[in-house]
């Protein structure tokens, strides 16, 4: 590169200035300020209501589960609030006919989805605690059961965001939920008591480490969804 | 200026667009081609919904993907299948769209009222959209696209499904909105753009075929288009373009490379003639 070209390049860079890439935290703050709860959850009421309705039988199953399956049921049911609301709300969004248009706006549908999913995950944490309390009886270790539930929640949340980011089909969320449910039902059936023994025998340090790793992966996926330009592509 | 620099888009082995270079400046740019020619692919790349496989799209020299939110703040988009919230009023919908376009509350209210007035929906601003006709929904669509006073207005088949009266109304609206901004309009209906387009862009075999003023494009057939009411007198080598009834006669319009003034009257070519000539295989198929 000759001096003249080098000078021209430097001039060009200086003229444009250096702008830092947007940070996820700033985007979240702006989204909260500019949209507010009304527009963040705009038209997701049907999804949330249907999601909550399907949770009633799940909670009943949890409460009535035999003692020999408490860990299996708790870990299977803990992510259900997050999963069901996310799937109902986001599948409805993708079928809504406005998804493409919203992806071209200043705040994309993917960014608003990321924020909603963060809210759902907070609700999921509370729900996991409720599930743990429902399963908790004498002889069970509360902290161990709770960390297992949170591990299931965060691993599920991180995986679902990964799938939503990578696959842009309308049924992506629903198919992921079906696959997750299948694995969680198949594991205790397929492995029998072995699966329950494995879960109950897991040291609390391990399950807490998995929960933390899951939470970190979920935070990473959320950050990507908020900041990554290409994640809002529809195809 | 918005520029496409040797843009190619592939879906697996299928090439939707090959090596397209176009500069868009203020005015109406009409993408005219039959269905499946790649118009929507180009529109989706311009709106950052998909990305080029090769080449780049630049806004004032910067790649639009890198501009990210700053670029999206510049565009207004009306997609081909414009979904809407059936149980919301146009005013509620426009307020929501203003929020996701990051328009402050006060400006959003003012722009919403102005735009509903402009598109002739002021009287039904608080009615639920489920009672609206296709034309009214499209007008809500154009209003939402104009909310942020975009520098680039992108309309994908905006007149599809509209009756003739609505189409004329829509044309006039686009013409009025095209001042001081780039309007990119895709259509396969020639009459939609004949009178309002500054530039007509034609694709053939997934490549750029022409990008010129309508008059210049029509001039490519100058002296080659004829009309006659004697269908049998038309030489077999000619391409029949259209037929129309004129009182009791049927007037046939055709294109011929050789002089046919002995059998027919030479007429000025129009954009539809050019369209039918270029896409003769696709249109017949």
Interface residues (C-beta under 8 A of the other chain):
Chain A: X22 X30 X34 X35 X36 X39 X42 X43 X96 X97 X98 X99 X100 X101 X102 X103 X104 X105 X106 X107 X108 X112 X229 X230 X232 X233 X234 X235
Chain B: X11 X44 X47 X48 X49 X50 X51 X65 X66 X68 X69 X72 X73 X75 X77 X78 X79 X81 X82 X83 X84 X85 X96 X97 X99 X100 X101 X102 X144 X148
